[in-house]
């Protein structure tokens, strides 16, 4: 059974940094694309950042220049470094990964940007 477990969420002041991690575990043979999504109250879930197995990345326009996605294939882990956080970044952040040609979601981690 494959699991994705996120960590690193919390409360941060505007302008501050936060780093999210998402570790995959279980019977893993291959991991293709991994990504971060977020869902704010009353809004649809949206893509934040995506990284392929070879390191190509894609970002939502709203986070370009502030967020950086990376992955450690040896640890089956994807990271999201978030800098210059804004109140509008407040949301539940979810990890999603293509593992063994199936899609898996993490349980989500809350990020709150507030003074």
Buried (B, 14 or more C-beta within 10 A) or exposed (E): EBEBBBBBBEEBEEEEEBBBBBBBEEEEEEBEBBBBBBBBEEEEBEBBBBBBEEEEBBBBEEBEEBBBBBBEEEEBBBBBBBBEBEEEBBBBBBBBBBBBEEEBEBEBBEBBBEE
